Amino acid sequence: MKMAGRDAAGFIRKPDPTRAGILIFGADPVRVATARTQIVQALVGPQGEAEMRLTRLAASDLRKDAAALDDAVKAQGFFPGHRVVHVEDATDGLAPLLSAALEDWREGDAQIVATAGQLTAKSALRKAFEGHRNAVGIGLYDDPPGRDEIEAMLAQADITGASRDVMDAVTVLGHSLTPGDFRQTIEKLGLYKRGDASPLTVQELHLCAPQASDVDVDDILDVVSAGETERLGTVLRDLYAQGVAPTTLCIGAMRHFRRLHTVASDPGGAGQGIGRLRPPVFGPRRDKIMRQASSWGKDRLERALTTLTDTDLTMRSSSQAPQSALMERTLIRLAMMARR
């Protein structure tokens, strides 16, 4: 069975112990690990690992010893209670082994919980779980958390009775932060309000949220792609202050513009071109990439890639020119190109 959205969020909070197997996959390892922790703790309880009712198997070990999975699933535990076998970093290469284990699974065996990175719709591992009558495949994407998911996270942090203004502010924060940063912010809020019965305020939320001055490579790429030359210097200065190297910035820019070029080059338009990206993109990020690719067009993107390639070759050569100045000049040229 394939699960997504609200059904997946509900299942993660309260997993079905009668399922033979559960696959959790996604591009964000923090989000996958968080979901796996919730599921495993709900199934075996806080003492599950201490009572040896949780067995961890690395994918690399299973490639050397395939029988280890069957042994762990069929083994009888010393302590009573539900048992789980966690297969870490699973790949399509393990699909036949896991599929056979699911088919051979019987009531009373340990439940299989497998975690993996980003998987395509044609993934053999996804088909093994989603196609099985008693297994579940849960895909975790970069979509911002929904209202139900946010309320569940607040409740888990013992924060209840939030006003509408606070919920709106939390929702905006959930859309602007990465899943890992957002979850850490909620956990920080829970610690901040521990023992405080007063309602959560917007000011307290902003105190616990990451500072807006923290920027990353994606921020400056968005500025360049939009042609916002007036913001370029400020964002670039913040990036360099955080220790981002010019070569790292150049590599990130080349990757970003290649992605835009892939979308813009599709004969069917950006709507079809976005589907060619690997790993796939979803949610607001997908809309942003489509908008930028359509705005730039194939020809300008090819000129941008040529400019970046020349800069990359110069930075890797024996040239004595300051790399930060070279990269800044290139970004200014790209930003000016976006405005034409």
N, C-alpha and C positions, 0 to 999 in steps of 0.2 A: 504494500500500500504506500502511496505517495502522500506526504503531508506537507502543508505549507500554511503560512499566515496564522490566523487565530487558532485553527485546529492544532498546528504544530506547537504554538506557544502553550496551549492548554495541556498537550501531551507531555511537554517538557516539565511542566510543573507537577503533573500527576501521571506518570507513565503507567502503561498497562503491564503488569507483571506476568501476564499469560502469553505475551508475544515471544516468539522464538528468537527474534533478533531485531535490533534497532541500529540503523545507520545514520550518523550525523555527519554532514559534510558542508564545506563552505570555504570561501577564500580567506576569511578572517580567522586565524587560529585561536585568537582570544575568545571570539564568539562561540566557536566550536567547543573549546575547552570548558567554557562556562556552562553551556547546555549539557555537555557530558557529565560535569560535576553534579548538576542539579538532578539529572536522571539517575545516576548511580547512587547518590545519597538517598533519593526517594525510594529506590528499590532495595538497597541493603541496609539502610540506616546508618547512623553515625559510628556504630561499632562494627560495621561490615568488614572493613579491612583488618581491624585488630583480631576479629574472629575468623580470619582467613576465608571469608565468603566472597571476596573480590580477588580475581586473578587477572594480572596484567600481562599481556603478550604483545611484544613488538612485532611489527610486520617483518622486519629483517630476520627475527628468530624463526618465524613461521616458514620463511622461505628455506631455511636450513632443516627444519624439523616440522613437517606438515602434521605429523601425528600429535603434536603438542596441543593443538586446538581441540581435537576430539577427546583427548585425555582430560583436558581441563573442563570441558562441557559435561562429560559423563562421570567425573570424579564425585565421590560422596564426601560431603563436608563433615568435619569433626564436630562443628557446632550446628545446631538447628537454625533454619532460616533460609531466606531467599539467597541464591548465589548468582553472581554475574561474572562473565569473562569479558574483559575489555581488550579489544584488538586495536592497538595504536597505529596511526599512520598507514591505514589500509590503502591499497591501490588496486587497479583493475587486474593486476597480476595475481591477486589473491581471490578473485571472484570465483573461480571453480572450487577452491577449497572451502570458502565460506558458504557457497551455494550448497555444497554437499553436506556441510554441517547443519544447515537449516533444514534440509530435507530429512536428515537423520534425527532431528531434534524431537524429543518426547517430553511429555509433562514430567516435571521433577528434575530435568536437566538444568544446568546453569544457563541463564539468559545471555545471549551474545550482544554486546554493545560495541560497535565498530565506529571509529572516527577517521575521517579522511579530509583532504584538502578539496579544492574546487574540482567538481566532476561535471562532465558534459552530459547532455540528455541521452547520448548513446553509450554512456559508460557501462561496462559489463558489471561493475560493482553495484551501481544503482539498480540495474535490471535484476540482479540477484535478490536484492531486498525488496524493491518495489513490486516485483513480479511474484513474490512468494505470498501465499495465502495468509501466513501468520507472521509477517515481518513488516517493518515500517522503515521508510526512507525519509529523512528530514533534511531539506536543504536550507541553509542559513545564508541569506544574501545581504547585500549592503543597504537594503531598504531601511529607512529610519524606523525606530520602534513605534508601534501603534499605541492608541490610548490604553487598551487593555494591558499591553505589555508594560507600559510605564506605570500604571496603577499597581500591577503585580510587583514590580521592582520596588516601588515606594513602600508597599505593605511589607515586603521582605525586610526592608530597612527600618521597620516599625514607625513609619511616617504615615499617619492617617489624618483624614479630615482636611486635606489641602483645599484651599479656596480655588475658585475658578481662575483668578489671576495667576496664582501659583502654578496651577496645572498648565495654563497656557505658556507660562515662562519655561516650565520643565519640558514641554513638548517642543518649543523652539530650540532649546538646548539639545534635545535628543536628535533634532534634524541637523544641527551644526557640528556636533562632535562625532568622533568615531565611536563604534559600539563599546570598545574597551574603555575609552575616556569617559563616556557617559555613565557606564556602570560604576566606575571608580568614583565619579562625582556623587552618585546616589549613595554609595557606601559611605563616603565622607560626610554627606548630609546626615545619615543615620547616626554616625558617631557624634557629630556636632549637636544633634538634638537629643542625644541619649539622656534620659532623666529630666528632660524639659517638656512639660505638658502643653506649653503654649503652641498655637498653630504655626506652621512653617510660613515664613514670609519670603517675598521676592528678594529682599535685600540679603537674607541668609543664603538663599540659593546662589546669588551672584558671588558671595564671599567664598563659597565652596567650589564654584566652577573654575575651570582653567582660565588663566588670564588671556585676554584677547591679543596681547602682544606676541604670544607664541604663534609662529607661522611655520609653514613647511613648504616644500618645493611646489606642491600643487597650487598653493596660493599665488606664487609669482607667475606660474604658468597661466593661471586664469587671468591675471592682470595683463600679461603679454598678449594672450589670445584675444582679449577684449580691446587691446590698443589703448589701455589706460596709462599713458606715459607719465602722467603727473603722480601716480602712486608707485611707479617702478622703483625709484630711489629709496623710498622709505621701507618698502617690503624687502628689497635686496639687502639693505643695511641690517635689518633684523635677522635675515637668514645668515649672513656672514657672522653676525654677533653670536649666533647659536652654534657656530662651528661648521656650517655647511661649506664644503669645498667647491670651488668653481668647476672642477671636473665632474663632481656629483651632480651639480646643477645642469651641466651640459648633457650628461647622459640622460637625466630625467626629461630635459626638453626634447631631445631627439626621440625618446620613447613616446612622449606625448604627441608630437607632431606626426610621427609614423602612424599612430593610432587614428588621428584625425584624417590622414591621407588615405588610410584603408577605408574609412567610412565614406569619404568624399569621392573615392574612385569607383565605387560600385555602380554599374550601369543602371541598377534599379533605384538609385537615389540613396540618401542617407538613411532612410527607414529600413532598407534592406542591408546597407553596408554595416550598420551597427550590429547586426546579427553575426557578422563575420569575425568580430573581435574575440580573442581567446586570451585570458578567461573572459567570459561574458560580463557585461555591466548591466546594472539594474537601477531602478528608481531615479532620483534627481540627477545622479551622475550620468546616467544614460541620456537624459534630456539635454544636459549641458554639453556633452560631447557631440550630439547630433546638431545642436544649435551652432557650436563653434565650427564644425566641419562644413555646414551649409554656408556659414558666413564667409569662411576663408576660400572655399572652392579648391579644386584639385590643382590648378596651375600655381596659385600663390603658395599652397602648401609644399609643392615641389621646390619652389624657390626658397622657402623657409628651411627645408631639409638640406638644400645645397649650402646655405649660409651656415647652418649648424655643423655640417660635415667639415667645411673649411675651418671653422673655429676649433673643432675637435682635433683635426690634424695638426693645426698650429700649436695647440696646447700640448700635444704629444711629441712635438718635434723639439729640436734644440734651441728654439727661439727663446730669447731672453726677455720678451715682453711680459709684463705682469699678467698672470692668468685672470685675476679678478677684473682687471680693466678690459681684457679681451672679451670676457663673458658679458660684462656690463654693456659694452658697445654692441655686441650681437643682440642682446635682449632689446636694446633701444631700437635697433634696426627692425627687429621683428615686430615690436609694438607699433612702429611707424608704418610698417607694411600692412598691419591689420586695419589701419585707419584709412587706407587708400580705397 
